[in-house]
Amino acid sequence: MRRLRTAVALGTALLALAACGTGGDGAGRECTLIGSMPGLSVVVPAPEGARVASAHLRVCWGGTCQEPKLELRPTSKTVSTGCDGDEPDDACGASASPDGGMRGFAHVEGLPKTSVKVTLTLRDAQGRTYLGKRVDVTPKATFPNGPHCGEGEPQAVLTVANGQITPR
């Protein structure tokens, strides 16, 4: 009887171990609990980014509108600080350097994967509107763990350049 219990316990443990790491499509790829938030990213590259002091979004679909909080922050580029030598094990470094652009994300609860109307308003340091335009955008599903783990929330990116808003 003791051998039977040991065999059952061993079999159960082996089944549990075999089930580990087979998340998603069962191909052994790990699916984490990372998710994505529904919303819109706004990117204002240099030189226009230097003018931006504040931004406002209005997003409308299906007869309702939301005005989510949008805070833009400076973007940066990576600048090499050199290496200690030329050998594979030598250390190399890099630092972030402001590049004159701005970027932000607005969480838009319930954002659909269908066309939405977005009005983006950008203001300068004196509070003057220097860009106020409406565009139609179709948010797309995100895949924060890769396509094998299922789809996340919809998102879209709005890029401002030369006074125009380009949705992506």
Residue, then its C-alpha position, 0 to 999 in steps of 0.5 A: m500500500r505504501r508503494l502505491r501511495t508513493a507511486v501516486a504522489l510521484g505521478t502527481a508531482l511529475l504531472a504538475l511539473a510537466a504542466c509548468g511552463t506550458g502557458g499560452d499555446g502549449a509550445g513551452r513559451e511562458c505567458t506572464l500576467i503582464g497586461s496592457m492599458p487601453g489608451l493613446s500615446v502622443v509623440v512630439p519629436a524635436p523641434e516641435g517638442a521644445r514648444v510643448a508645455s501642455a497637451h489635452l486630449r478629447v476622445c469620442w466614440g459611440g456617442t460618448c467622449q472622454e478627456p483623459k489626463l495626458e502628461l507629456r515628458p521629455t524624450s531622450k536618446t542614448v549616448s555612448t560613454g565609451c568602453d574600458g577596452d576592446e575585449p569582450d568582457d570589458a565594460c561599456g557605458a551609455s547615458a540618456s541625453p534629452d533630444g528635444g522631443m516630448r512623449g506621453f500616454a493617456h489611459v482611455e477606459g473602454l477604448p474600442k478597436t473601431s474608429v474614434k475621433v480624437t482632438l489633440t490640443l498642444r499649448d506653449a509655455q504662455g498657454r497659447t494653443y499652437l496646435g488643435k486638430r481632430v483626427d480619426v484613429t482606429p486603435k489596435a489590440t496590443f500583445p504584451n506577451g507576444p501573439h501566442c499569449g492572447e491579445g491585450e487592450p487596444q492602443a494607438v499612437l499619434t505623432v505630431a510633426n510639421g503641424q500635422i497629426t499622424p495616427r499609427 
